[in-house]
């Protein structure tokens, strides 16, 4: 739940001093994870409200193409 003061949104997790990140945690096919927030210091899933797979990222990801190619070879 967020509070709004003078059209400025406040993050309730910040106000509550909870350890969290405002970025999106992106997981790749090879289990590598990264965050869209360059200042993120902990890639734990519990710290991130927003998550995505690399396939969801605009333009895709090179590891998704490699995964599809390897799957096609295995079939």
C-alpha positions in Angstrom: 0.0 0.0 0.0 1.4 3.4 -1.0 0.7 6.8 0.5 0.4 9.8 -1.7 1.3 13.3 -0.5 1.1 16.3 -2.9 1.1 14.0 -6.0 4.3 12.3 -4.7 4.2 8.6 -4.1 5.9 7.1 -1.1 7.1 3.6 -1.0 5.7 1.9 2.1 8.6 -0.5 2.2 11.0 2.5 2.3 8.9 4.2 5.0 8.9 0.9 7.0 12.6 0.6 6.5 12.2 -2.9 5.0 15.1 -4.3 2.9 13.8 -4.3 -0.7 14.7 -3.2 -4.2 12.7 -1.1 -6.7 14.2 -2.8 -9.7 12.9 -5.9 -11.6 14.7 -9.2 -11.0 15.3 -10.8 -14.4 16.0 -14.6 -14.5 17.7 -16.2 -17.4 17.5 -19.8 -18.8 20.9 -20.7 -17.3 19.7 -19.6 -13.8 21.7 -16.4 -14.0 19.8 -13.5 -12.4 20.2 -9.7 -12.7 18.4 -6.6 -11.6 17.3 -3.6 -13.6 18.4 -1.4 -10.7 22.1 -0.7 -11.0 22.3 0.0 -7.3 20.8 -3.4 -6.3 23.1 -5.1 -3.8 21.2 -8.4 -3.2 19.6 -10.5 -5.9 17.4 -12.4 -3.5 13.9 -13.0 -4.9 12.3 -11.9 -1.6 13.7 -8.4 -2.0 12.0 -7.9 -5.4 8.3 -7.2 -6.0 8.8 -7.3 -9.7 10.2 -10.3 -11.5 10.5 -11.3 -15.2 12.2 -13.9 -17.3 14.7 -12.8 -19.9 12.2 -13.8 -22.6 9.8 -11.1 -21.3 12.4 -8.4 -21.8 11.9 -6.2 -24.9 14.0 -7.6 -27.7 14.5 -10.9 -26.0 17.8 -12.3 -24.7 20.6 -14.2 -26.3 20.2 -17.1 -23.8 16.6 -17.6 -24.9 17.7 -18.1 -28.5 20.5 -20.5 -27.4 17.9 -22.5 -25.3 15.5 -22.7 -28.3 18.3 -23.8 -30.6 19.5 -26.5 -28.1 15.9 -27.7 -27.6 15.5 -28.0 -31.4 18.6 -30.1 -31.6 17.5 -32.4 -28.8 14.1 -33.0 -30.4 
